[in-house]
Amino acid sequence: MRNPIILFTLVLFFLPTVSHAQDPAEADSIYRLLLITPGDTNLIYSLNSSIDNLTYSDPETALYYAKKQDSLSVVVGYPHGSAMALNLQGVCYELSGDMRKAIEIYLQAAKLSMAHNLLHTLSTVYNNLGIVYSYLGAIETSLDYHFKSLELAESLQDSSKISVNYNNIGLRLSHLNQEERAIEYYKKALKVNLTRENYRPVSSNYLNLGRAFVITERFDSALYYYHKAMHIFETQFPKSMDKSLVTNGLAYTYLHLENLDSARHYLNLCKEISERTNDFYGKLEAVSLEGAIFKKEGQFELARKAFLNALDLAEETGLFDNEIELYRELAEVSHNLGDNDKAYSYYLRYIELNDSLFNVEKINEIANIEFTYQVDKQARLDSLEQVQAQMLRLEGEKEAIYLASRRNALEFSGIAFFVLIIFLIILMNRKLKLNDKMLNLLIFIFFVIIFEASLVAFDPLIDQWSQGEVLIKVIFNSGLAFAIFTAHHFLEGRMIRMIRRY
């Protein structure tokens, strides 16, 4: 590093704690160091890591520092720092429920990453786009991004990103009711993560396998995987917000098994975790689950109230898939309450949203095509600018060569004219009454100019023959100089004798 020793020491002090930082003070400390040395890429990475840890516990603060990181990276001309910062901003918007803004920022990060060939970051951004599009119900678009991310990860041989995409592809296939294929991808992800001995993704794989086995009504297998996930969270990540997903899954499994006491136990755990971590998705799932338990108990009024609360949360955060399912649930409980008018209206809304899913996917597909078009268009414009610049450069070089050639021709013409004048003076030496000393000097100058001009004229040819090799050029020049010296001496003598004879 090119920074002062004291700053290097401070960086070493902060780096061990950054990976575990959830305190905004640490991000602020690193940011202040960056203000002193904004070009320090190691500090930018450290700030990025600190912000990444802040995103789940304090998304607003994380967003603030992600924007600061982006600004500093732009100032120092470090596009990788900007791409990472934009990706984190997208995560923050996603966690706050603003999915449209998250997509907008992720697409900016993708464009910047492509422009600078930042393949690791691009793979991460594609994966995040896949996640956020899934929240909006655009599953085909989501899968497309996950497969793009997986392709990059495999080319980079990044096992972490490979396993993440396997897992997320499984989730999207589950949304498409392709549970058996989903299970295959979950197991692929689990296999990779077990070899890496990374507990966090392993717990996610167990969680998703549990969910898939619930859907396929293999409840014993579901409980097996859910409890394995629960064990990892209790021993490794007891305060993680993702623990609410496991408790939620266990509650649903026990609900299907009609073990309502165990279902309520895990529901209460889910509520406590989602409230403590301010997990909007966990809160939504907990309220939906509570409605399902009331429905199973036959308390349809309480169930409808819970489903309506869940619907408010789903609409507020733009979780399209959840909205569809909640309208179906509301139609069923309203029918059980004998409120057939509401049941009918809820069912119509369910059909409307379900049918409009195709349109949502088309809109997102068009958005993706438009984005790709804009990227390709910019690439073409950049290419055109490069071609135009190359043409201008070639035209400039051509004009410079022409001007140099014209200048050389004029100079050689001037030299020839000067030599001709000297030659005429020599011929008219008797009329001009030149003494022998002056005549000899003019003859000497005449030949010196002729042979020196010849040496200059031959120099480009000698360069071409020698291909820039110094030794070969010296040999050529020495031979030419010897020939010129001999010819000069011989011709000068002959001319002197000839002039004196006449």
VENQUIZI-V227394 format. One record per backbone hydrogen bond with DSSP energy under -0.5 kcal/mol. CO is the residue of the C=O (numbers start at 1). NH is the residue of the N-H. If there is no record, write none. Layout:
# VENQUIZI-V227394
co->CO nh->NH
co->CO nh->NH
This chain:
# VENQUIZI-V227394
co->4 nh->8
co->5 nh->9
co->6 nh->10
co->7 nh->11
co->8 nh->12
co->9 nh->13
co->10 nh->14
co->11 nh->15
co->12 nh->16
co->14 nh->17
co->14 nh->18
co->15 nh->19
co->17 nh->20
co->18 nh->21
co->22 nh->24
co->23 nh->26
co->23 nh->27
co->24 nh->28
co->25 nh->29
co->26 nh->30
co->27 nh->31
co->28 nh->32
co->29 nh->33
co->30 nh->34
co->31 nh->35
co->32 nh->36
co->33 nh->36
co->33 nh->37
co->37 nh->40
co->39 nh->41
co->40 nh->44
co->41 nh->45
co->42 nh->46
co->43 nh->47
co->44 nh->48
co->45 nh->49
co->46 nh->50
co->47 nh->51
co->48 nh->52
co->49 nh->53
co->50 nh->54
co->51 nh->55
co->53 nh->57
co->54 nh->58
co->58 nh->62
co->59 nh->63
co->60 nh->64
co->61 nh->65
co->62 nh->66
co->63 nh->67
co->64 nh->68
co->65 nh->69
co->66 nh->70
co->67 nh->71
co->68 nh->72
co->69 nh->73
co->70 nh->74
co->71 nh->75
co->72 nh->76
co->73 nh->77
co->73 nh->78
co->74 nh->77
co->77 nh->79
co->78 nh->81
co->78 nh->82
co->79 nh->83
co->80 nh->84
co->81 nh->85
co->82 nh->86
co->83 nh->87
co->84 nh->88
co->85 nh->89
co->86 nh->90
co->87 nh->91
co->88 nh->92
co->89 nh->93
co->90 nh->94
co->91 nh->95
co->92 nh->96
co->93 nh->98
co->94 nh->97
co->97 nh->99
co->98 nh->102
co->99 nh->103
co->100 nh->104
co->101 nh->105
co->102 nh->106
co->103 nh->107
co->104 nh->108
co->105 nh->109
co->106 nh->110
co->107 nh->111
co->108 nh->112
co->109 nh->113
co->110 nh->114
co->111 nh->115
co->112 nh->116
co->113 nh->118
co->114 nh->117
co->117 nh->119
co->118 nh->122
co->119 nh->123
co->120 nh->124
co->121 nh->125
co->122 nh->126
co->123 nh->127
co->124 nh->128
co->125 nh->129
co->126 nh->130
co->127 nh->131
co->128 nh->132
co->129 nh->133
co->130 nh->134
co->131 nh->135
co->132 nh->136
co->133 nh->138
co->134 nh->137
co->135 nh->320
co->135 nh->321
co->137 nh->139
co->138 nh->142
co->139 nh->143
co->140 nh->144
co->141 nh->145
co->142 nh->146
co->143 nh->147
co->144 nh->148
co->145 nh->149
co->146 nh->150
co->147 nh->151
co->148 nh->152
co->149 nh->153
co->150 nh->154
co->151 nh->155
co->152 nh->156
co->153 nh->157
co->153 nh->158
co->154 nh->157
co->157 nh->159
co->158 nh->162
co->159 nh->163
co->160 nh->164
co->161 nh->165
co->162 nh->166
co->163 nh->167
co->164 nh->168
co->165 nh->169
co->166 nh->170
co->167 nh->171
co->168 nh->172
co->169 nh->173
co->170 nh->174
co->171 nh->175
co->172 nh->176
co->173 nh->178
co->174 nh->177
co->177 nh->179
co->178 nh->182
co->179 nh->183
co->180 nh->184
co->181 nh->185
co->182 nh->186
co->183 nh->187
co->184 nh->188
co->185 nh->189
co->186 nh->190
co->187 nh->191
co->188 nh->192
co->189 nh->193
co->190 nh->194
co->191 nh->195
co->192 nh->196
co->193 nh->197
co->193 nh->198
co->197 nh->199
co->198 nh->202
co->199 nh->203
co->200 nh->204
co->201 nh->205
co->202 nh->206
co->203 nh->207
co->204 nh->208
co->205 nh->209
co->206 nh->210
co->207 nh->211
co->208 nh->212
co->209 nh->213
co->210 nh->214
co->211 nh->215
co->212 nh->216
co->213 nh->218
co->214 nh->217
co->217 nh->219
co->218 nh->222
co->219 nh->223
co->220 nh->224
co->221 nh->225
co->222 nh->226
co->223 nh->227
co->224 nh->228
co->225 nh->229
co->226 nh->230
co->227 nh->231
co->228 nh->232
co->229 nh->233
co->230 nh->234
co->231 nh->235
co->232 nh->236
co->232 nh->237
co->233 nh->237
co->237 nh->240
co->240 nh->243
co->241 nh->244
co->242 nh->245
co->242 nh->246
co->243 nh->247
co->244 nh->248
co->245 nh->249
co->246 nh->250
co->247 nh->251
co->248 nh->252
co->249 nh->253
co->250 nh->254
co->251 nh->255
co->252 nh->256
co->253 nh->257
co->254 nh->259
co->255 nh->258
co->258 nh->260
co->259 nh->263
co->260 nh->264
co->261 nh->265
co->262 nh->266
co->263 nh->267
co->264 nh->268
co->265 nh->269
co->266 nh->270
co->267 nh->271
co->268 nh->272
co->269 nh->273
co->270 nh->274
co->271 nh->275
co->272 nh->276
co->273 nh->277
co->274 nh->278
co->274 nh->279
co->278 nh->280
co->279 nh->283
co->280 nh->284
co->281 nh->285
co->282 nh->286
co->283 nh->287
co->284 nh->288
co->285 nh->289
co->286 nh->290
co->287 nh->291
co->288 nh->292
co->289 nh->293
co->290 nh->294
co->291 nh->295
co->292 nh->296
co->293 nh->297
co->294 nh->298
co->294 nh->299
co->295 nh->298
co->298 nh->300
co->299 nh->303
co->300 nh->304
co->301 nh->305
co->302 nh->306
co->303 nh->307
co->304 nh->308
co->305 nh->309
co->306 nh->310
co->307 nh->311
co->308 nh->312
co->309 nh->313
co->310 nh->314
co->311 nh->315
co->312 nh->316
co->313 nh->317
co->314 nh->318
co->314 nh->319
co->318 nh->320
co->319 nh->323
co->320 nh->324
co->321 nh->325
co->322 nh->326
co->323 nh->327
co->324 nh->328
co->325 nh->329
co->326 nh->330
co->327 nh->331
co->328 nh->332
co->329 nh->333
co->330 nh->334
co->331 nh->335
co->332 nh->336
co->333 nh->337
co->334 nh->339
co->335 nh->338
co->338 nh->340
co->339 nh->343
co->340 nh->344
co->341 nh->345
co->342 nh->346
co->343 nh->347
co->344 nh->348
co->345 nh->349
co->346 nh->350
co->347 nh->351
co->348 nh->352
co->349 nh->353
co->350 nh->354
co->351 nh->355
co->352 nh->356
co->353 nh->357
co->354 nh->357
co->355 nh->358
co->356 nh->360
co->357 nh->361
co->358 nh->362
co->359 nh->363
co->360 nh->364
co->361 nh->365
co->362 nh->366
co->363 nh->367
co->364 nh->368
co->365 nh->369
co->366 nh->370
co->367 nh->371
co->368 nh->372
co->369 nh->373
co->370 nh->374
co->371 nh->375
co->372 nh->376
co->373 nh->377
co->374 nh->378
co->375 nh->379
co->376 nh->380
co->377 nh->381
co->378 nh->382
co->379 nh->383
co->380 nh->384
co->381 nh->385
co->382 nh->386
co->383 nh->387
co->384 nh->388
co->385 nh->389
co->386 nh->390
co->387 nh->391
co->388 nh->392
co->389 nh->393
co->390 nh->394
co->391 nh->395
co->392 nh->396
co->393 nh->397
co->394 nh->398
co->395 nh->399
co->396 nh->400
co->397 nh->401
co->398 nh->402
co->399 nh->403
co->400 nh->404
co->401 nh->405
co->402 nh->406
co->403 nh->407
co->404 nh->408
co->405 nh->409
co->406 nh->410
co->407 nh->411
co->408 nh->412
co->409 nh->413
co->410 nh->414
co->411 nh->415
co->412 nh->416
co->413 nh->417
co->414 nh->418
co->415 nh->419
co->416 nh->420
co->417 nh->421
co->418 nh->422
co->419 nh->423
co->420 nh->424
co->421 nh->425
co->422 nh->426
co->423 nh->427
co->424 nh->428
co->426 nh->429
co->428 nh->432
co->429 nh->433
co->429 nh->434
co->435 nh->439
co->436 nh->440
co->437 nh->441
co->438 nh->442
co->439 nh->443
co->440 nh->444
co->441 nh->445
co->442 nh->446
co->443 nh->447
co->444 nh->448
co->445 nh->449
co->446 nh->450
co->447 nh->451
co->448 nh->452
co->449 nh->453
co->450 nh->454
co->451 nh->455
co->452 nh->456
co->453 nh->457
co->454 nh->458
co->455 nh->459
co->456 nh->460
co->458 nh->462
co->459 nh->463
co->460 nh->464
co->461 nh->465
co->462 nh->466
co->463 nh->467
co->463 nh->468
co->466 nh->469
co->469 nh->473
co->470 nh->474
co->471 nh->475
co->472 nh->476
co->473 nh->477
co->474 nh->478
co->475 nh->479
co->476 nh->480
co->477 nh->481
co->478 nh->482
co->479 nh->483
co->480 nh->484
co->481 nh->485
co->482 nh->486
co->483 nh->487
co->484 nh->488
co->485 nh->489
co->486 nh->490
co->487 nh->491
co->488 nh->492
co->489 nh->493
co->490 nh->494
co->491 nh->495
co->492 nh->496
co->493 nh->497
co->494 nh->498
co->495 nh->499
co->496 nh->500
co->497 nh->501
co->498 nh->502
